[in-house]
Each structure stands twice: as structure tokens, then as C-alpha cells.
Amino acid sequence: MNKWISLLGLTIGCGLIVGCGGSRETGSGNQAGSTSADSKVITIALLPKLKGISYFTSCAAGAQEAADELGNIDLIYNGPTTASADKQAQMIDKWRLQGVDVIAVAPNDPAVVSESLQKAQQAGITVISWDADAQAADRSYFVNQATAAAIGGGMVDAMAKDLGGENAAGEVAIVSATATAANQNEWMTHMRQRLTSYPNLKLVATKYPGEDQNAAFQDSQDLIKKFP
């Protein structure tokens, strides 16, 4: 699925740039496609929340496959090694100065990267968001893997099924990531709404260990001890 999400974003991004006449001609770029030396190569910078997580690694692989299929895409994949919105902003600023054509970002904190994204747009760079949305004024469009309602409601329904279906009962806790993760906050809004369909399920806690698997594991253990 990640491949086709990436392909959609890359294709629409290319269409936006080509339609505006914003791509530049270069003899470098992706050699796997059928581009010639005078083809218009579009440079797309793909920015995840952080590198090293299997989900984002999979997204990068899908984006590269899509870039290979399109043939005129020079794909840059890079990101911070921690969930740092400040480091994301620094990378956006760097790419703006380098003159890339498209920046596709999954923001850790939409407010923190807002100024950098606005400057990129002012410089003529097409900005899109994926996985997690930026502020509406800071990007052209948002490519999402599914609706927030489907994700949040689906997680609650799957959990309830394991606990007995419509008669599911018990104490429920949520372990998220950072408190500023816009996509996960929206998922949790729909999770809480769906929980009202199961009156015997009680939400007892929400934890924010950040994008740290060890911290998330520890929070989960602590929750199990507190709510056995």
C-alpha cells in the first residue's frame, strides 16, 4: 500500500510542478527510468518524522519504486534520527536553499515547521504533507494512508472484538507518540468517540512516550501494573 500512496503523491506533485513550469532541466537524476539527458528531472525531498522506524523505511522504499517507474524523479530521502520538529525545519530550510522542486513532509509538529514550509512555498517549491498533515496554508495538499475515522474507529473495533465484541468490557489505555503528533491526536479523537459505542470499556490513561520504542514499552508495562 505504501508504494501506491507514494506513487500518488509523487505523481500529483510532478503534475503540479510541470503544470507550473517549475521543473529544471538536468542531465543527472534517476537513471532507472527512461529519461534522456535533456529530460526535465524533478527533485523531490521526502521528509519522514524520523529515520530508522520500519514504517518510514517502507514508505521510502515505496517512494523510490514510484520514482523509478516515473523515470524523471530525483528522490532525496532523509530525516532526523529523533522526533525533532526543529531538525525537520532545518532540513526544510536546507532543501529550500538547494532549490529542490518538491518537499513532502510528515511533520512532527505542524506549528514548528510552519515558517520553513511557508518560506519554501514562497521560493516556488511545491510542498505536500503525508502521514501527518501540516497546517493547511503551509502545503498544497495532504496524502493520507486512510481516513482518521477509519484508523481510530478500526483500532477500537479490533480491540473490542478481542475482548468479546459488543459486550467487551475492561480498562483501556492508549500509548501514543509525541503530544504534538497531529495525525495520532486526530486518531485518538475518533478512538474516544468509538469507545462510546462500548459502554463497558473505560479509557483510564493516555501516555506520550515520544517516538521511542523502549519508552513506549516501559509505559505499557507500567500501565499493566497499575491497571492489572
C-alpha positions in Angstrom: 0.0 0.0 0.0 2.8 2.4 0.9 4.1 2.2 -2.7 0.8 3.4 -4.2 0.5 6.2 -1.6 4.0 7.3 -2.5 3.2 7.0 -6.2 0.1 9.1 -5.8 2.0 11.8 -4.0 4.9 11.8 -6.4 2.6 11.8 -9.5 0.4 14.7 -8.3 3.5 16.6 -7.1 5.1 16.2 -10.6 1.9 17.3 -12.2 1.8 20.4 -10.1 5.3 21.4 -10.9 5.2 20.6 -14.6 1.9 22.4 -14.9 3.5 25.5 -13.4 6.7 25.1 -15.5 8.7 24.8 -12.3 10.9 21.8 -13.1 14.5 22.3 -14.1 16.5 20.6 -16.8 19.4 18.5 -15.8 21.4 15.5 -17.1 21.6 13.8 -13.7 18.8 12.3 -11.6 17.3 8.8 -11.5 18.9 6.6 -14.1 16.5 3.6 -13.7 13.8 5.3 -15.8 13.7 6.2 -19.4 14.8 9.8 -19.2 17.3 11.3 -21.6 19.9 13.8 -20.9 17.6 16.7 -21.7 14.6 15.4 -19.8 13.1 17.5 -17.1 14.1 15.9 -13.8 12.1 16.8 -10.8 13.8 16.7 -7.4 11.6 15.6 -4.6 12.8 15.7 -0.9 10.9 13.1 1.2 11.0 14.0 4.9 9.7 11.5 7.5 9.1 12.2 11.1 12.3 10.3 11.8 14.5 7.8 10.2 15.1 4.3 11.5 11.4 3.2 12.0 10.3 0.4 9.8 7.1 2.2 8.7 9.0 5.1 7.3 11.7 2.9 5.8 8.9 1.1 4.0 7.5 4.4 2.8 10.9 5.4 1.5 11.2 2.1 -0.4 7.8 2.6 -2.0 8.7 6.2 -2.9 11.9 5.0 -4.6 10.0 2.4 -6.5 7.5 5.0 -7.7 10.3 7.4 -8.7 11.9 4.6 -10.7 8.6 3.9 -12.5 8.1 7.6 -13.3 11.6 7.9 -14.6 12.3 11.6 -14.2 12.4 11.8 -10.4 15.5 12.5 -8.4 14.3 11.3 -4.9 16.0 12.5 -1.7 15.0 10.6 1.4 16.4 12.0 4.7 15.1 12.9 8.1 16.1 13.4 11.8 17.1 10.4 13.9 14.9 11.6 16.7 11.3 13.0 16.6 12.6 16.6 16.4 10.4 19.2 14.6 13.3 21.7 14.9 15.6 19.4 13.0 12.9 18.9 10.4 12.6 22.7 10.0 16.4 22.9 9.5 16.3 20.2 6.8 13.4 22.1 5.0 15.4 25.3 5.1 18.4 23.4 3.6 16.4 21.9 0.8 14.9 25.3 0.0 18.4 26.8 -0.4 19.3 23.9 -2.6 16.4 24.6 -4.8 14.5 21.3 -4.8 11.2 21.1 -6.7 9.0 19.4 -4.1 9.2 18.9 -0.3 7.0 16.1 1.0 6.9 16.2 4.8 5.4 14.2 7.7 5.5 16.9 10.4 6.4 16.1 14.0 4.8 19.4 15.0 2.9 21.4 12.3 3.5 24.7 14.2 7.2 24.4 14.4 7.8 23.6 10.7 5.2 26.2 9.6 7.6 29.1 8.9 10.1 26.9 7.0 7.3 25.5 4.8 5.9 28.9 4.1 9.4 30.1 3.0 9.7 27.1 0.8 6.4 27.9 -0.9 7.4 31.5 -1.4 10.6 30.2 -3.1 8.4 28.4 -5.6 8.7 24.9 -4.1 5.7 22.7 -4.1 5.0 21.5 -0.5 2.9 18.5 0.3 2.3 16.6 3.5 1.9 12.9 4.1 1.2 10.6 7.0 0.7 13.6 9.3 -0.7 16.8 8.0 0.9 20.3 8.1 -1.2 23.4 8.6 -3.5 23.9 5.6 -1.8 27.1 4.5 1.6 25.5 4.5 1.1 22.8 1.9 -0.7 22.2 -1.4 -2.4 19.0 -0.3 -2.2 16.1 2.1 -1.7 12.5 1.1 -3.1 10.2 3.8 -2.9 6.4 4.1 -6.5 6.2 5.3 -9.1 8.5 7.0 -8.5 9.3 10.6 -12.0 8.0 11.4 -11.3 4.6 9.8 -7.9 4.3 11.6 -9.2 5.4 15.0 -12.5 3.5 14.8 -10.9 0.4 13.3 -8.4 0.1 16.2 -11.1 0.3 18.8 -13.3 -2.2 16.9 -10.4 -4.6 16.6 -9.6 -4.3 20.3 -13.3 -4.8 21.2 -13.5 -7.9 19.1 -10.6 -9.4 21.0 -12.4 -8.6 24.3 -15.8 -10.0 23.4 -17.4 -7.9 20.7 -20.4 -5.8 21.6 -20.2 -6.9 25.2 -16.5 -6.1 25.5 -15.5 -4.9 29.0 -12.4 -3.7 30.6 -10.0 -0.8 31.2 -8.3 0.7 28.1 -5.1 2.7 27.9 -3.6 4.5 24.8 0.1 4.7 24.2 0.7 7.3 21.5 3.9 9.1 20.4 4.5 12.8 21.0 1.8 15.0 22.3 2.1 17.2 19.2 1.7 14.4 16.6 -1.3 15.8 14.7 -2.2 12.6 13.0 -2.2 10.5 16.1 -4.1 13.1 18.1 -6.8 13.0 15.4 -6.8 9.2 15.5 -7.3 9.4 19.3 -10.2 11.8 18.9 -12.0 9.1 16.8 -10.9 6.4 19.2 -12.6 8.1 22.1 -15.7 8.7 20.0 -15.8 5.0 19.0 -15.3 3.9 22.6 -18.7 5.4 23.4 -20.2 2.5 21.4 -18.8 0.1 24.0 -20.2 1.3 27.4 -18.3 -1.3 29.3 -14.9 -0.2 28.1 -13.3 2.5 30.2 -10.4 4.7 29.0 -8.1 5.1 32.0 -4.9 6.7 30.7 -3.1 8.1 27.7 0.7 8.2 27.5 3.1 10.1 25.3 6.5 8.4 25.3 7.6 10.1 22.1 8.9 8.2 19.1 10.9 5.9 21.4 10.1 2.2 21.4 11.8 1.5 24.7 9.9 4.3 26.4 6.7 3.0 24.9 7.4 -0.5 26.1 8.1 0.8 29.6 4.9 2.9 29.7 3.0 -0.2 28.6 4.5 -2.3 31.4 3.7 0.5 33.9 0.1 0.7 32.7 -0.3 -3.1 33.0 0.9 -3.0 36.6 -1.3 0.0 37.5 -4.4 -1.5 35.8 -3.9 -5.2 36.0 
